[in-house]
Amino acid sequence: MNEIKKIGNLCPLDAHGYIINQADFTYIDNKFRKVIELINENCLSALPGEVHSIYLRGSVPRGAEVEGVSDVDVIVVTYSDPENLDLEWTEVATRIIDEKYSFINGVELGFSSLREVKEYKYCSMIPFILKTYGVCVYGENLISELPGYKPDRSLANEHLFHLPALIDRARRELEGNEDTEDIEDCCSWIMRIIVRAGVALVIIQEEAYTRDLYPAYELFSKHYPEKEKEMRTALWYAINPSSDSREIKKFLDCFGNWIEEETENWLDIYNKERKIHLPLA
């Protein structure tokens, strides 16, 4: 069991209110660099001529990883749309890498097209992640070209607009699922989404943002003290995922339903037209 620790911080802002990227290649521990090299090799071998650039995000490029807890989050930018690529190899490749290095807690490989990344008018999650949390580990570095991002309604919308659909997806994945590992994976990702949605609900009031789970939980609880216990449970599940699908579904049917309703209330105020992406400030 992993204890809930008061680790992480709010994103620092520059003089104009834009989020400052704290990631840097020099912060990456040498043993993690070996993992990254192997990931790069796998991607370039499986997708010859398709890889534009590769980025590491999360705690590792900030030097804030926790051994045995932190995973290795990678975004691969491709020339073609990922839906047109054969990505079946990723499941085997990530499992082999995870098994080889005991100090990591899995490998997350995400893919995005160059077209999607070069979105400068609206707030979109992948370019946002690269700009504020990413570091280039292969290819042409796009980060300096991307626009700045503020903790505002356009960023909050990225977390909240799709939340109900994501919770529904989790419910479907859990239904009749008896694969323990798959259930735990589902539990971890949906709870992380819920905790980060919590901070999105209060971005405008706080003018602050974080993807770190504990400060996200703390900021949410400041504004919703009556829901502190439930959000702490979501935080617990995020770092200690349950393998009991009925237990997870019960939580989603309670707190999940509540945060969906609160999300709809937020959208009624800040995105009445229900636009998928809101323009950047």
C-alpha positions in Angstrom: 0.0 0.0 0.0 1.2 3.5 -0.9 0.6 6.1 1.8 -1.0 9.4 0.8 1.9 11.9 1.0 1.9 15.7 0.8 4.0 15.8 -2.3 3.7 18.0 -5.4 3.0 21.7 -5.9 1.0 24.2 -7.8 2.4 25.3 -11.1 4.4 28.5 -10.9 3.2 31.4 -13.1 5.3 34.0 -14.9 4.6 37.8 -14.6 1.9 37.6 -17.2 0.1 34.7 -15.5 1.3 31.9 -17.9 2.3 28.5 -16.5 6.0 27.9 -16.3 7.3 24.5 -17.4 9.5 23.1 -14.6 10.6 20.0 -16.7 14.2 19.8 -17.9 16.3 17.0 -19.4 19.0 17.6 -16.8 16.5 16.6 -14.0 16.1 13.1 -15.5 17.9 10.5 -13.4 20.4 8.4 -15.4 18.5 5.2 -14.8 15.3 6.7 -16.2 17.3 7.8 -19.3 18.0 4.2 -20.0 14.2 3.5 -20.0 13.7 6.4 -22.3 16.4 5.2 -24.7 14.6 1.8 -24.9 11.2 3.5 -25.5 12.7 5.6 -28.3 14.2 2.6 -29.9 10.9 0.7 -29.8 9.0 3.6 -31.3 11.5 4.3 -34.1 11.7 0.6 -35.0 7.9 0.1 -35.0 7.1 3.3 -36.8 9.9 4.0 -39.4 9.5 7.4 -41.0 6.5 8.3 -38.8 8.0 9.7 -35.6 8.4 13.5 -35.6 9.4 13.9 -32.0 9.1 12.2 -28.6 8.4 13.9 -25.2 8.6 12.8 -21.6 6.1 14.3 -19.2 5.1 13.9 -15.6 7.2 13.7 -12.5 10.4 12.2 -14.0 11.5 15.2 -16.1 10.9 17.4 -13.0 13.1 15.3 -10.8 10.1 14.6 -8.6 9.7 10.8 -9.3 9.0 8.3 -6.5 10.8 5.0 -7.1 8.3 2.2 -7.6 5.4 4.6 -7.8 6.1 6.9 -10.7 5.4 5.7 -14.2 7.1 6.9 -17.4 4.7 9.0 -19.4 5.7 9.5 -23.0 3.9 11.4 -25.9 5.0 10.4 -29.4 4.2 13.0 -32.1 3.7 11.4 -35.5 3.3 12.7 -39.0 0.2 10.6 -39.6 -2.9 10.5 -37.4 -2.4 7.8 -34.8 -5.7 6.1 -35.8 -4.2 5.3 -39.2 -1.1 3.7 -37.6 -0.6 0.1 -36.3 -0.1 0.5 -32.6 -0.8 -3.0 -31.5 2.9 -3.5 -30.6 2.7 -0.9 -27.8 1.0 -3.3 -25.3 3.8 -5.9 -25.5 6.6 -3.3 -25.7 5.5 -1.4 -22.6 5.0 -4.6 -20.6 8.5 -5.8 -21.4 10.0 -2.4 -20.5 8.0 -2.4 -17.2 9.2 -5.8 -16.3 12.8 -5.0 -17.1 13.0 -2.0 -14.8 11.7 -2.6 -11.3 12.0 1.1 -10.2 9.2 2.2 -12.6 5.5 1.7 -12.2 4.6 1.1 -15.8 5.0 2.9 -19.1 2.4 5.1 -20.6 2.7 5.7 -24.4 0.5 8.3 -25.9 0.4 9.3 -29.6 -0.6 12.5 -31.2 -0.4 13.8 -34.8 1.8 16.8 -35.7 -1.4 18.5 -36.9 -3.1 18.1 -33.5 -0.1 19.4 -31.6 0.2 22.5 -33.8 -3.0 24.0 -32.4 -2.3 27.5 -31.4 -5.8 29.1 -31.3 -7.7 26.9 -28.8 -6.7 25.2 -25.6 -6.0 21.5 -26.4 -4.7 19.0 -23.9 -1.7 17.5 -25.8 -0.1 20.8 -26.7 -0.8 22.0 -23.2 0.9 19.0 -21.6 3.9 19.4 -23.9 4.2 23.1 -23.2 3.8 23.0 -19.4 5.0 19.5 -18.4 7.0 18.1 -21.2 10.6 17.8 -22.3 11.8 16.7 -25.7 13.8 13.4 -25.7 14.0 12.8 -29.5 13.5 14.8 -32.7 12.5 18.4 -33.4 11.5 20.2 -30.2 8.1 21.9 -30.7 7.8 23.2 -27.2 9.1 26.7 -27.8 6.7 27.2 -30.7 3.6 26.4 -28.6 1.5 29.2 -27.1 1.4 30.0 -23.4 -1.3 28.6 -21.1 -3.0 30.2 -18.1 -5.0 28.6 -15.4 -8.3 29.8 -16.7 -11.7 28.5 -18.1 -10.2 27.2 -21.3 -7.9 24.9 -19.4 -10.6 23.9 -17.0 -12.8 23.0 -19.9 -10.2 20.5 -21.2 -10.6 18.6 -18.0 -14.3 18.9 -17.6 -15.9 18.7 -21.0 -15.2 15.0 -21.5 -15.4 13.9 -17.8 -18.9 12.4 -18.0 -17.9 10.3 -21.1 -14.8 9.2 -19.4 -16.6 8.0 -16.3 -19.1 6.2 -18.5 -16.2 4.5 -20.3 -14.8 3.4 -17.0 -18.1 1.9 -16.0 -18.3 0.0 -19.3 -14.7 -1.3 -18.9 -15.5 -2.5 -15.4 -18.7 -4.3 -16.3 -18.2 -8.0 -16.2 -14.4 -7.6 -16.1 -12.6 -10.3 -14.2 -9.0 -9.3 -15.2 -7.5 -8.1 -12.0 -4.7 -6.1 -13.7 -7.1 -4.5 -16.2 -9.5 -3.5 -13.4 -6.6 -1.9 -11.4 -5.5 0.0 -14.5 -9.0 1.3 -15.1 -9.3 2.3 -11.4 -6.1 4.2 -11.4 -6.7 6.2 -14.6 -10.3 7.2 -13.9 -9.5 8.3 -10.3 -6.6 10.4 -11.5 -9.0 12.0 -14.0 -11.5 12.7 -11.2 -8.9 14.2 -8.9 -7.7 16.5 -11.6 -11.2 17.4 -12.5 -11.6 18.5 -8.9 -8.9 21.1 -9.3 -10.4 22.2 -12.7 -13.7 23.0 -10.9 -11.9 25.7 -8.9 -9.3 27.0 -11.4 -11.1 30.2 -12.0 -11.5 31.1 -8.3 -7.9 30.1 -7.4 -6.2 31.2 -10.7 -4.0 28.1 -10.0 -3.3 24.7 -11.6 -1.5 21.5 -10.9 -1.5 17.9 -12.2 0.0 16.7 -8.9 -2.6 14.7 -7.1 -2.2 15.8 -3.5 -2.3 19.6 -4.1 -5.2 19.0 -6.6 -7.1 17.2 -3.8 -6.2 19.9 -1.3 -7.3 22.8 -3.6 -10.6 21.1 -4.3 -11.3 20.4 -0.6 -10.7 24.0 0.2 -13.8 24.9 -1.9 -15.8 21.7 -1.3 -15.1 20.7 2.3 -18.3 18.6 2.4 -16.8 16.4 -0.3 -13.2 16.2 1.1 -13.7 12.6 2.3 -14.8 11.4 -1.1 -12.1 13.2 -3.0 -9.5 11.7 -0.6 -10.9 8.3 -1.4 -10.5 9.0 -5.1 -6.9 10.1 -4.4 -6.3 6.8 -2.4 -7.7 4.7 -5.3 -5.5 6.6 -7.8 -2.3 5.5 -6.0 -3.7 2.2 -4.6 -6.1 1.0 -7.3 -8.7 -1.6 -6.3 -9.1 -4.9 -8.1 -12.8 -5.1 -7.0 -14.9 -3.8 -10.0 -18.1 -3.6 -7.9 -16.3 -1.5 -5.3 -15.1 0.9 -7.9 -18.5 1.1 -9.7 -20.2 1.8 -6.4 -17.9 4.8 -5.9 -18.4 6.0 -9.4 -22.2 5.7 -8.9 -21.9 8.0 -5.9 -19.1 10.5 -6.0 -18.8 10.0 -9.8 -22.4 11.0 -10.3 -21.9 14.1 -8.0 -18.9 15.4 -9.8 -20.6 14.8 -13.2 -23.5 17.0 -12.0 -21.1 19.7 -10.7 -19.3 19.6 -14.0 -22.6 20.2 -15.8 -23.2 23.2 -13.5 -19.8 24.5 -14.3 -20.4 24.1 -18.1 -23.7 25.9 -17.8 -21.8 29.0 -16.5 -18.6 28.9 -18.4 -19.3 27.0 -21.6 -23.0 27.2 -22.3 -22.6 26.4 -25.9 -20.7 23.2 -25.0 -17.7 23.8 -27.2 -15.1 21.1 -27.1 -12.3 23.5 -26.9 -12.3 27.1 -25.7 -10.1 29.8 -27.2 -6.8 30.7 -25.5 -6.6 34.0 -23.5 
